Amino acid sequence: MPLLQPSFRGRLRLFFAVIVIVPIIAVGVVLFQLLGGTDNFRLDSGLTKAQVGARNAYAQDRRDAMAAMTPILRDVPLATAIDGKDNEEIQRRLNELARANRARAVLTVNGVDTFATPGTDEAIAAASAEFQDTSGKTLGRVTVSTTDADAYANDIARQLEVGVRVERDGGVLASTIPRATNTRIPNERGAEVEVGGTDYRTTAFTATEPNDSQVTVRLLGEVTPPDRSTTAIFIGVLIGFLALAFVFAVIVSRTLSSEVQRLLYAAQRLGRGDFSVQVPTEGNDEFAALGREFNKMAAELERRLEELRRERGRLQDAIRRVGESFARGLDRVGVLEIVVQTAVDGVGGDCGRATMRRRADAPMEEVATTGDPGLYHRVLHAAEAAVMDAGEAAEISLGGTSALAAPLSATEGGDRVLAIVSVARGDRNFSHAERELFSYLTSQAAVSVENVDLHETVQRQAVTDELTGLFNHRRFQEVMDAEVERARRYDQEMGLIMLDIDNFKRVNDTYGHMQGDEVLRAVARVLRKEAREIDEPARYGGEEMAVALPQTDLAGAFNFAERVRKRIEELELPLLDGDGVLKVTASFGAASLVSSPQSDKEGLVAAADAALYRAKRSGKNRTVKAE
């Protein structure tokens, strides 16, 4: 018994199911995987914000330690006891000062005798300074901390809702997740680790203590499984789409079956042609009948059209592949060169060119050509002018020549023309199919050129502080490395000023952080206005800013700092509530490579920072040179 051949309608339904239902299932699987990836991205973003908060808290604890250390450094009885070598009185007075300032302290006298208050073993975020008597004689070194690892970890865990583990030189000091104490946690950012049957994603930062020990703070965010209700809804929607696809397949199969029947009747009328090459036919369904009728014309038609079909297919595939690659390129001129050449080849043009602006206020200039645009300059210029006027593609015919031109516009704010691509030829006008192909190529090129702009914007944002518009800390370090190296190589001066806005915390506490942000922006504007083109102003951190001054000695750095300080002192910032104005002052430290104890970047920064610290201690609103 011969096997039954499925009908055309049945095969059409099966084919439609394969090309529609299977891709829907595949897309569903991919989207389901993306759900988990989105959750991890949110968790990593939260950990990044938590890391910023933990760093700020650590820095604040260190500032608190510096504040608690000041009374100890100024304590005359302690200095007298040290000078008299009265160890018992030294210990008693150190304990008394530590209790009074709610701190833990370690005092080393002459690098030999060490006195410590209770709780110093777990202390972190410490500050350290030389202990001197009233005559300036160095008696020892004091190290002070106002917090320990356990208190810091619990505070961060409570405020930022993350797990915290504090380590010193590889040893665990404190952990808010008990089972994490003995768990090895990878150093890679975003790594996953299992603690007590629970998965966590981690991030960490390291701070150096005055004794050169390394304190590492690790933050752990719990990985939560996907929400079951969301998964159920997603599966339900997917099943719904599958059901709709099946219904649609049934409807389409019936419709196409009737269309094929009509095509069969038309093929029977065309079957009287002299086409001798036969095509195989199997079964008795509609396709087989259609095949028998078309056998009479297939050979001649294939002989005449096969070569054209192959060449056209190869051209279209190549053009579309090139078009899709435009969106991934980051070389603006290179992309325009490719699109001009491809457009000329695709539409059969004699020449083409691309024009663009190097800057927003610059005129359009030619950046890529193929052929000889000079022979068609008049019609190309007219087409490009029409594009600039209308903001859309245009075709111009002049004196037996034709030109096509199209703008490459941004997807957001589509009236912004990034560039113009134009092609021309002299024998005939462009067809509708050629215009469509040209439009497709230019639209893909627009995506690529916009990607270049976005890439450059991201690069710029990566080195800029968002609030003030100054360089960020990372860029400042890169600039300092380069400028110090240049100064050494060419035996030039190199200056640096560091400034700290006076009483900035009081501004935030009294008028709010938005008013504080206005103060930071205003001070940044003064820095940019007073700086030279070669100077590099940056936000060093918090309310502290810095300016690298190439080819500037200590006197020049001091004069620049004084000029900026006076401009800041003249500021009158309106209060956000409209009730009066706010006066602002700042303290400055000025240093140069020559004035710093070490003629390197670290020494220069340390010298400027020390000068700034002396300015703050001397009454603020002043500039102090490095010693």
Secondary structure per residue as TSV (DSSP state, phi and psi in degrees):
chain	resnum	aa	ss	phi	psi
A	1	M	-	360.0	122.5
A	2	P	-	-67.3	148.2
A	3	L	-	-68.3	140.1
A	4	L	-	-76.2	130.3
A	5	Q	-	-84.5	133.1
A	6	P	-	-64.9	147.2
A	7	S	-	-69.5	164.6
A	8	F	H	-58.4	-42.5
A	9	R	H	-62.9	-42.1
A	10	G	H	-64.1	-44.3
A	11	R	H	-64.5	-35.0
A	12	L	H	-65.7	-40.8
A	13	R	H	-63.2	-44.2
A	14	L	H	-62.9	-44.0
A	15	F	H	-61.3	-43.2
A	16	F	H	-64.8	-38.7
A	17	A	I	-62.1	-39.6
A	18	V	I	-68.2	-42.6
A	19	I	I	-85.2	-13.4
A	20	V	I	-112.0	-53.2
A	21	I	I	-68.6	-45.0
A	22	V	H	-60.0	-46.3
A	23	P	H	-61.1	-35.8
A	24	I	H	-62.4	-42.9
A	25	I	H	-63.1	-43.0
A	26	A	H	-62.4	-43.3
A	27	V	H	-63.6	-38.7
A	28	G	H	-60.9	-43.1
A	29	V	H	-62.3	-43.5
A	30	V	H	-63.1	-44.4
A	31	L	H	-64.7	-35.7
A	32	F	H	-63.1	-39.7
A	33	Q	H	-66.0	-36.3
A	34	L	H	-66.5	-27.6
A	35	L	H	-58.5	-47.4
A	36	G	H	-62.9	-40.4
A	37	G	H	-62.9	-36.1
A	38	T	H	-65.4	-41.2
A	39	D	H	-60.6	-43.1
A	40	N	H	-64.0	-37.9
A	41	F	H	-63.2	-43.5
A	42	R	H	-63.1	-41.9
A	43	L	H	-63.7	-43.5
A	44	D	H	-63.4	-37.9
A	45	S	H	-63.8	-42.1
A	46	G	H	-63.1	-40.5
A	47	L	H	-65.0	-36.1
A	48	T	H	-63.2	-44.1
A	49	K	H	-64.4	-41.3
A	50	A	H	-62.4	-36.5
A	51	Q	H	-63.5	-41.3
A	52	V	H	-60.2	-44.9
A	53	G	H	-63.1	-41.5
A	54	A	H	-65.3	-40.6
A	55	R	H	-60.1	-46.3
A	56	N	H	-61.8	-40.9
A	57	A	H	-64.4	-39.8
A	58	Y	H	-64.0	-43.0
A	59	A	H	-64.0	-38.8
A	60	Q	H	-65.5	-41.0
A	61	D	H	-61.0	-38.0
A	62	R	H	-68.1	-37.6
A	63	R	H	-65.3	-39.1
A	64	D	H	-61.4	-38.9
A	65	A	H	-63.9	-39.6
A	66	M	H	-63.6	-40.1
A	67	A	H	-65.8	-40.4
A	68	A	H	-69.5	-24.6
A	69	M	H	-77.0	-25.8
A	70	T	H	-59.0	-48.8
A	71	P	H	-60.2	-34.2
A	72	I	H	-67.0	-42.9
A	73	L	H	-63.9	-28.0
A	74	R	T	-94.9	2.6
A	75	D	-	-77.8	113.9
A	76	V	H	-70.5	-43.2
A	77	P	H	-57.8	-39.1
A	78	L	H	-65.5	-40.8
A	79	A	H	-63.3	-39.0
A	80	T	H	-64.6	-41.9
A	81	A	H	-64.4	-39.7
A	82	I	H	-65.7	-43.9
A	83	D	H	-63.3	-34.1
A	84	G	T	-86.6	-0.2
A	85	K	T	58.3	36.3
A	86	D	-	-92.3	88.4
A	87	N	H	-60.4	-38.6
A	88	E	H	-65.6	-43.0
A	89	E	H	-69.2	-34.4
A	90	I	H	-60.6	-46.8
A	91	Q	H	-65.3	-42.9
A	92	R	H	-64.1	-44.6
A	93	R	H	-68.9	-37.0
A	94	L	H	-64.3	-42.0
A	95	N	H	-62.0	-41.3
A	96	E	H	-66.0	-43.2
A	97	L	H	-67.0	-38.6
A	98	A	H	-64.1	-43.3
A	99	R	H	-64.5	-40.7
A	100	A	H	-64.0	-32.1
A	101	N	T	-104.5	10.6
A	102	R	T	53.1	50.6
A	103	A	-	-137.1	168.3
A	104	R	E	-113.7	135.9
A	105	A	E	-135.9	147.5
A	106	V	E	-127.5	127.2
A	107	L	E	-118.0	122.6
A	108	T	E	-110.1	121.3
A	109	V	E	-102.9	123.0
A	110	N	T	55.8	25.9
A	111	G	T	69.3	9.7
A	112	V	T	-122.1	-64.3
A	113	D	E	-81.7	132.8
A	114	T	E	-122.4	129.9
A	115	F	E	-121.5	132.5
A	116	A	E	-134.8	144.4
A	117	T	-	-88.9	161.1
A	118	P	T	-59.1	145.5
A	119	G	T	88.9	6.4
A	120	T	G	-75.4	-19.8
A	121	D	G	-63.2	-35.0
A	122	E	G	-98.7	4.3
A	123	A	E	-71.1	144.1
A	124	I	E	-137.0	177.3
A	125	A	S	53.8	48.0
A	126	A	-	-87.7	156.2
A	127	A	E	-120.3	151.2
A	128	S	E	-141.0	146.2
A	129	A	E	-159.0	159.7
A	130	E	E	-72.7	140.9
A	131	F	E	-97.2	121.7
A	132	Q	E	-124.9	150.9
A	133	D	-	-84.1	-177.2
A	134	T	T	-64.4	-20.9
A	135	S	T	-87.9	-3.0
A	136	G	-	92.7	3.6
A	137	K	-	-75.2	132.1
A	138	T	E	-78.2	121.6
A	139	L	E	-102.5	-19.6
A	140	G	E	169.4	-163.0
A	141	R	E	-132.1	135.9
A	142	V	E	-111.1	132.0
A	143	T	E	-120.6	126.2
A	144	V	E	-127.8	140.5
A	145	S	E	-136.9	144.7
A	146	T	S	-107.4	4.2
A	147	T	E	-148.3	162.3
A	148	D	E	-121.3	173.8
A	149	A	H	-61.3	-39.6
A	150	D	H	-68.0	-45.1
A	151	A	H	-64.9	-42.9
A	152	Y	H	-61.9	-45.8
A	153	A	H	-61.4	-43.7
A	154	N	H	-66.4	-38.8
A	155	D	H	-62.8	-47.0
A	156	I	H	-64.4	-42.7
A	157	A	H	-61.7	-39.8
A	158	R	H	-71.8	-41.4
A	159	Q	H	-76.8	-38.9
A	160	L	H	-105.5	-4.1
A	161	E	-	58.1	48.7
A	162	V	S	-136.3	160.5
A	163	G	E	-77.8	145.5
A	164	V	E	-133.0	134.8
A	165	R	E	-130.9	128.7
A	166	V	E	-110.6	129.3
A	167	E	E	-124.9	151.8
A	168	R	E	-128.5	118.5
A	169	D	T	50.5	42.9
A	170	G	T	90.0	-15.7
A	171	G	E	-95.6	140.8
A	172	V	E	-80.6	124.8
A	173	L	E	-93.6	-39.4
A	174	A	E	-158.5	152.4
A	175	S	E	-152.6	131.6
A	176	T	S	-83.5	-8.2
A	177	I	S	-112.3	103.9
A	178	P	G	-52.6	-43.3
A	179	R	G	-73.1	-9.3
A	180	A	G	-83.4	-6.2
A	181	T	T	-61.3	-42.2
A	182	N	T	-104.5	12.9
A	183	T	-	-91.5	133.5
A	184	R	-	-77.3	123.8
A	185	I	-	-112.3	123.0
A	186	P	-	-61.5	154.6
A	187	N	S	-83.3	-14.7
A	188	E	S	-66.2	136.5
A	189	R	T	-67.9	132.6
A	190	G	T	82.2	7.8
A	191	A	-	-71.1	153.2
A	192	E	E	-104.4	142.4
A	193	V	E	-141.6	144.7
A	194	E	E	-100.5	126.8
A	195	V	E	-128.2	112.4
A	196	G	T	58.5	37.1
A	197	G	T	83.5	1.6
A	198	T	E	-115.1	133.9
A	199	D	E	-87.0	137.4
A	200	Y	E	-129.8	149.9
A	201	R	E	-104.5	145.5
A	202	T	E	-127.3	157.6
A	203	T	E	-150.1	164.1
A	204	A	E	-156.3	159.8
A	205	F	E	-142.2	159.1
A	206	T	E	-123.5	138.3
A	207	A	E	-125.5	143.5
A	208	T	E	-96.7	128.0
A	209	E	-	-85.7	164.8
A	210	P	T	-58.0	-29.6
A	211	N	T	-86.1	16.1
A	212	D	S	69.1	9.3
A	213	S	-	-75.9	153.5
A	214	Q	E	-105.1	117.7
A	215	V	E	-100.1	121.1
A	216	T	E	-108.7	126.7
A	217	V	E	-108.1	117.0
A	218	R	E	-106.1	130.8
A	219	L	E	-107.6	134.0
A	220	L	E	-122.6	123.5
A	221	G	E	-109.3	129.9
A	222	E	E	-72.6	132.1
A	223	V	-	-82.8	117.0
A	224	T	-	-97.6	140.9
A	225	P	-	-67.9	156.1
A	226	P	-	-56.8	144.9
A	227	D	-	-63.8	125.8
A	228	R	H	-65.0	-35.8
A	229	S	H	-65.4	-39.2
A	230	T	H	-64.8	-41.0
A	231	T	H	-62.9	-42.1
A	232	A	H	-63.3	-43.2
A	233	I	H	-61.8	-42.8
A	234	F	H	-61.0	-44.8
A	235	I	H	-64.9	-39.2
A	236	G	H	-62.2	-43.5
A	237	V	H	-62.6	-41.7
A	238	L	H	-62.0	-42.9
A	239	I	H	-63.3	-38.7
A	240	G	H	-60.9	-43.2
A	241	F	H	-63.6	-39.0
A	242	L	H	-62.4	-41.2
A	243	A	H	-64.6	-42.7
A	244	L	H	-63.1	-40.1
A	245	A	H	-62.2	-39.9
A	246	F	H	-65.3	-45.2
A	247	V	H	-60.7	-42.7
A	248	F	H	-63.2	-37.3
A	249	A	H	-61.6	-41.1
A	250	V	H	-63.1	-45.3
A	251	I	H	-64.4	-45.3
A	252	V	H	-65.5	-38.2
A	253	S	H	-63.3	-40.0
A	254	R	H	-66.7	-41.1
A	255	T	H	-65.0	-47.3
A	256	L	H	-66.2	-32.3
A	257	S	H	-60.7	-43.0
A	258	S	H	-67.2	-35.2
A	259	E	H	-66.7	-40.2
A	260	V	H	-64.9	-36.1
A	261	Q	H	-61.8	-41.8
A	262	R	H	-66.6	-36.8
A	263	L	H	-64.1	-34.9
A	264	L	H	-62.0	-42.9
A	265	Y	H	-62.7	-40.7
A	266	A	H	-66.0	-37.4
A	267	A	H	-66.0	-33.3
A	268	Q	H	-64.2	-33.3
A	269	R	H	-73.4	-31.9
A	270	L	H	-82.2	-10.8
A	271	G	T	-68.7	-6.2
A	272	R	T	-79.2	0.5
A	273	G	S	-72.0	163.7
A	274	D	-	-92.9	74.5
A	275	F	-	-117.0	115.1
A	276	S	-	-93.4	-23.5
A	277	V	-	-71.8	129.9
A	278	Q	-	-99.3	150.1
A	279	V	-	-113.3	144.1
A	280	P	-	-65.4	144.1
A	281	T	-	-131.9	139.3
A	282	E	-	-134.3	143.1
A	283	G	S	80.1	-179.4
A	284	N	S	-121.6	22.6
A	285	D	S	-85.1	-173.4
A	286	E	H	-63.3	-39.0
A	287	F	H	-63.6	-39.4
A	288	A	H	-64.0	-44.2
A	289	A	H	-62.1	-42.5
A	290	L	H	-63.0	-39.0
A	291	G	H	-63.4	-41.2
A	292	R	H	-63.5	-37.5
A	293	E	H	-69.9	-39.4
A	294	F	H	-78.7	-13.8
A	295	N	H	-56.6	-31.4
A	296	K	H	-70.1	-19.9
A	297	M	H	-122.0	-4.9
A	298	A	H	-64.8	-42.0
A	299	A	H	-60.8	-52.5
A	300	E	H	-63.7	-41.7
A	301	L	H	-63.2	-42.5
A	302	E	H	-65.4	-41.1
A	303	R	H	-61.6	-41.1
A	304	R	H	-80.7	-29.0
A	305	L	H	-107.5	-16.6
A	306	E	H	-60.5	-46.6
A	307	E	H	-63.3	-43.9
A	308	L	H	-62.4	-39.8
A	309	R	H	-64.1	-42.7
A	310	R	H	-64.0	-45.4
A	311	E	H	-64.7	-41.5
A	312	R	H	-66.6	-39.9
A	313	G	H	-63.4	-43.6
A	314	R	H	-63.0	-40.5
A	315	L	H	-64.9	-46.7
A	316	Q	H	-63.3	-42.0
A	317	D	H	-62.9	-43.4
A	318	A	H	-64.5	-42.4
A	319	I	H	-65.6	-41.5
A	320	R	H	-69.9	-35.4
A	321	R	H	-65.2	-42.9
A	322	V	H	-62.7	-42.3
A	323	G	H	-60.5	-41.9
A	324	E	H	-69.9	-27.6
A	325	S	H	-74.6	-18.8
A	326	F	H	-59.7	-37.4
A	327	A	T	-68.3	-8.8
A	328	R	T	-109.9	-0.2
A	329	G	-	-87.1	152.1
A	330	L	-	-120.2	7.7
A	331	D	-	-103.5	103.6
A	332	R	H	-61.6	-51.4
A	333	V	H	-66.0	-39.5
A	334	G	H	-60.7	-41.0
A	335	V	H	-62.5	-43.3
A	336	L	H	-66.3	-36.1
A	337	E	H	-62.6	-41.9
A	338	I	H	-65.5	-44.5
A	339	V	H	-69.1	-34.2
A	340	V	H	-65.7	-47.3
A	341	Q	H	-63.3	-43.2
A	342	T	H	-66.8	-39.4
A	343	A	H	-64.9	-42.6
A	344	V	H	-62.5	-43.8
A	345	D	H	-66.3	-39.9
A	346	G	H	-69.0	-37.2
A	347	V	H	-103.2	2.9
A	348	G	T	71.2	38.2
A	349	G	-	-83.8	164.9
A	350	D	S	-90.1	-28.0
A	351	C	E	-159.4	170.1
A	352	G	E	-165.1	163.0
A	353	R	E	-156.0	163.8
A	354	A	E	-127.9	136.9
A	355	T	E	-123.2	149.4
A	356	M	E	-157.3	167.1
A	357	R	-	-97.4	132.0
A	358	R	S	-72.1	-33.6
A	359	R	S	-134.5	165.9
A	360	A	T	-62.9	-31.3
A	361	D	T	-99.0	7.6
A	362	A	S	-93.6	155.7
A	363	P	-	-73.9	162.6
A	364	M	-	-67.0	136.6
A	365	E	E	-135.1	151.9
A	366	E	E	-76.0	126.8
A	367	V	E	-121.6	-15.6
A	368	A	E	-151.3	138.3
A	369	T	E	-142.4	159.9
A	370	T	E	-147.0	147.3
A	371	G	S	72.9	-149.6
A	372	D	-	-124.8	84.7
A	373	P	G	-60.7	-21.0
A	374	G	G	-61.7	-30.1
A	375	L	G	-70.6	-21.1
A	376	Y	G	-121.0	26.4
A	377	H	H	-57.9	-41.6
A	378	R	H	-64.1	-47.6
A	379	V	H	-73.9	-35.0
A	380	L	H	-63.0	-44.0
A	381	H	H	-63.3	-39.9
A	382	A	H	-65.1	-41.7
A	383	A	H	-66.1	-41.1
A	384	E	H	-67.4	-36.3
A	385	A	H	-64.8	-37.9
A	386	A	H	-64.9	-37.5
A	387	V	H	-65.0	-43.3
A	388	M	H	-63.5	-37.0
A	389	D	H	-72.2	-44.8
A	390	A	H	-94.3	-20.4
A	391	G	S	72.7	18.9
A	392	E	S	-146.6	172.1
A	393	A	-	-61.1	149.2
A	394	A	E	-144.8	150.8
A	395	E	E	-125.8	128.7
A	396	I	E	-125.3	137.1
A	397	S	E	-119.9	127.2
A	398	L	E	-141.3	125.6
A	399	G	T	54.5	41.7
A	400	G	T	80.9	7.0
A	401	T	E	-119.3	153.2
A	402	S	E	-130.6	148.0
A	403	A	E	-138.8	139.9
A	404	L	E	-111.7	136.4
A	405	A	E	-140.5	144.9
A	406	A	E	-143.7	144.1
A	407	P	E	-84.2	148.3
A	408	L	E	-100.9	100.8
A	409	S	E	-107.3	152.0
A	410	A	-	-69.5	144.3
A	411	T	S	-69.0	-32.3
A	412	E	S	-103.2	124.3
A	413	G	S	71.6	62.6
A	414	G	T	-64.4	-7.7
A	415	D	T	-82.6	-4.7
A	416	R	-	-88.7	108.7
A	417	V	E	-84.1	118.0
A	418	L	E	-80.6	-38.4
A	419	A	E	-165.6	171.7
A	420	I	E	-130.7	131.4
A	421	V	E	-111.8	133.0
A	422	S	E	-139.4	147.4
A	423	V	E	-133.1	157.6
A	424	A	E	-149.4	155.6
A	425	R	E	-153.4	166.6
A	426	G	S	-114.1	-7.5
A	427	D	S	-95.1	-26.6
A	428	R	S	-161.8	164.3
A	429	N	-	-74.4	164.8
A	430	F	-	-83.6	140.9
A	431	S	-	-81.4	170.8
A	432	H	H	-62.3	-42.7
A	433	A	H	-63.6	-38.4
A	434	E	H	-67.8	-38.6
A	435	R	H	-64.0	-39.5
A	436	E	H	-65.5	-43.0
A	437	L	H	-63.5	-41.9
A	438	F	H	-61.6	-42.2
A	439	S	H	-63.2	-39.8
A	440	Y	H	-63.4	-46.1
A	441	L	H	-62.5	-44.1
A	442	T	H	-68.9	-33.9
A	443	S	H	-65.9	-39.1
A	444	Q	H	-67.8	-39.0
A	445	A	H	-64.7	-35.1
A	446	A	H	-61.7	-40.5
A	447	V	H	-61.7	-43.5
A	448	S	H	-65.6	-44.5
A	449	V	H	-64.9	-38.6
A	450	E	H	-66.2	-35.3
A	451	N	H	-61.8	-37.3
A	452	V	H	-62.3	-44.9
A	453	D	H	-60.7	-43.8
A	454	L	H	-64.1	-39.6
A	455	H	H	-62.9	-42.1
A	456	E	H	-66.7	-36.5
A	457	T	H	-64.0	-43.5
A	458	V	H	-63.2	-41.1
A	459	Q	H	-60.7	-40.4
A	460	R	H	-66.8	-42.5
A	461	Q	H	-66.4	-27.3
A	462	A	T	-66.6	-20.0
A	463	V	T	-116.0	13.3
A	464	T	B	-121.8	136.3
A	465	D	-	-75.7	124.6
A	466	E	T	-64.4	-37.7
A	467	L	T	-72.5	-47.6
A	468	T	T	-98.7	-18.4
A	469	G	-	79.5	-0.2
A	470	L	S	-82.1	169.2
A	471	F	B	-61.7	147.6
A	472	N	-	-84.6	178.2
A	473	H	H	-61.1	-40.5
A	474	R	H	-61.7	-47.2
A	475	R	H	-64.7	-36.6
A	476	F	H	-60.5	-41.9
A	477	Q	H	-64.5	-40.1
A	478	E	H	-62.9	-43.5
A	479	V	H	-63.0	-43.8
A	480	M	H	-62.1	-43.0
A	481	D	H	-57.4	-47.1
A	482	A	H	-68.0	-44.2
A	483	E	H	-70.8	-38.4
A	484	V	H	-64.7	-42.1
A	485	E	H	-62.9	-41.3
A	486	R	H	-64.7	-41.6
A	487	A	H	-62.6	-39.9
A	488	R	H	-66.5	-44.3
A	489	R	H	-63.7	-41.8
A	490	Y	T	-103.8	13.4
A	491	D	T	53.1	51.0
A	492	Q	-	-111.1	164.8
A	493	E	-	-76.4	155.6
A	494	M	E	-147.4	117.4
A	495	G	E	-107.9	161.0
A	496	L	E	-150.1	133.6
A	497	I	E	-120.6	144.3
A	498	M	E	-125.9	136.2
A	499	L	E	-129.2	150.6
A	500	D	E	-133.2	127.0
A	501	I	E	-68.1	126.4
A	502	D	T	-70.0	138.8
A	503	N	T	54.8	33.6
A	504	F	H	-66.1	-36.7
A	505	K	H	-61.1	-37.1
A	506	R	H	-65.0	-35.0
A	507	V	H	-62.6	-47.0
A	508	N	H	-62.2	-44.1
A	509	D	H	-68.0	-34.5
A	510	T	H	-86.1	-44.6
A	511	Y	H	-111.5	-7.2
A	512	G	-	100.1	160.5
A	513	H	H	-69.2	-27.9
A	514	M	H	-64.4	-40.2
A	515	Q	H	-65.4	-38.1
A	516	G	H	-61.3	-39.5
A	517	D	H	-62.3	-38.3
A	518	E	H	-64.4	-37.3
A	519	V	H	-63.0	-45.4
A	520	L	H	-60.5	-43.6
A	521	R	H	-64.5	-39.6
A	522	A	H	-65.8	-43.4
A	523	V	H	-64.2	-39.5
A	524	A	H	-62.4	-38.7
A	525	R	H	-62.6	-39.5
A	526	V	H	-62.9	-43.7
A	527	L	H	-60.1	-46.9
A	528	R	H	-63.0	-38.3
A	529	K	H	-68.6	-38.6
A	530	E	H	-85.1	-19.8
A	531	A	S	-75.1	149.7
A	532	R	-	-79.6	173.0
A	533	E	T	-63.8	-32.1
A	534	I	T	-86.2	-11.2
A	535	D	-	-75.3	155.8
A	536	E	E	-128.5	85.0
A	537	P	E	-75.3	143.3
A	538	A	E	-148.7	155.3
A	539	R	E	-89.0	112.5
A	540	Y	E	-76.8	-32.5
A	541	G	E	157.2	135.9
A	542	G	T	59.4	-128.1
A	543	E	T	-95.2	14.7
A	544	E	E	-102.0	132.0
A	545	M	E	-128.0	163.7
A	546	A	E	-144.5	154.5
A	547	V	E	-135.3	119.2
A	548	A	E	-81.0	130.2
A	549	L	E	-121.1	87.6
A	550	P	E	-62.4	148.2
A	551	Q	T	57.0	37.5
A	552	T	-	-133.0	128.1
A	553	D	-	-86.5	-174.4
A	554	L	H	-64.0	-40.1
A	555	A	H	-64.8	-42.4
A	556	G	H	-63.3	-40.7
A	557	A	H	-63.3	-41.3
A	558	F	H	-63.8	-44.2
A	559	N	H	-63.1	-42.1
A	560	F	H	-61.7	-44.1
A	561	A	H	-62.2	-42.5
A	562	E	H	-63.6	-40.2
A	563	R	H	-62.0	-44.3
A	564	V	H	-66.4	-41.3
A	565	R	H	-59.7	-41.8
A	566	K	H	-66.9	-39.1
A	567	R	H	-63.0	-39.8
A	568	I	H	-67.1	-39.1
A	569	E	H	-64.1	-27.2
A	570	E	T	-80.6	-10.6
A	571	L	-	-64.8	140.2
A	572	E	E	-130.1	101.4
A	573	L	E	-94.7	123.1
A	574	P	E	-62.0	136.4
A	575	L	-	-69.3	145.3
A	576	L	T	-65.6	-26.7
A	577	D	T	-83.6	1.2
A	578	G	S	80.4	4.1
A	579	D	S	-103.4	77.3
A	580	G	S	97.7	-169.4
A	581	V	E	-127.0	164.6
A	582	L	E	-118.5	127.6
A	583	K	E	-93.5	143.2
A	584	V	-	-129.9	141.4
A	585	T	-	-131.9	166.7
A	586	A	E	-147.0	152.2
A	587	S	E	-106.0	144.6
A	588	F	E	-128.0	144.4
A	589	G	E	-121.4	130.1
A	590	A	E	-117.9	137.3
A	591	A	E	-148.3	164.6
A	592	S	E	-141.7	168.3
A	593	L	T	-59.5	-35.7
A	594	V	T	-69.1	-36.9
A	595	S	T	-81.2	-18.4
A	596	S	S	-78.5	145.2
A	597	P	S	-59.3	-35.9
A	598	Q	S	-115.6	130.3
A	599	S	S	-86.5	57.9
A	600	D	S	-139.0	-179.8
A	601	K	H	-60.9	-48.9
A	602	E	H	-60.8	-41.8
A	603	G	H	-64.3	-40.2
A	604	L	H	-64.1	-45.5
A	605	V	H	-63.8	-42.7
A	606	A	H	-63.5	-39.2
A	607	A	H	-65.5	-45.2
A	608	A	H	-64.1	-39.5
A	609	D	H	-66.5	-40.4
A	610	A	H	-64.8	-40.7
A	611	A	H	-63.4	-40.4
A	612	L	H	-61.2	-42.1
A	613	Y	H	-62.8	-40.6
A	614	R	H	-65.3	-36.4
A	615	A	H	-63.3	-40.1
A	616	K	H	-66.4	-42.3
A	617	R	H	-71.1	-23.4
A	618	S	T	-85.9	5.2
A	619	G	T	120.6	-1.0
A	620	K	S	69.6	174.0
A	621	N	S	51.5	51.8
A	622	R	S	-157.6	167.9
A	623	T	E	-117.9	133.5
A	624	V	E	-123.4	134.2
A	625	K	E	-81.5	151.2
A	626	A	-	-68.6	145.4
A	627	E	-	-88.4	360.0
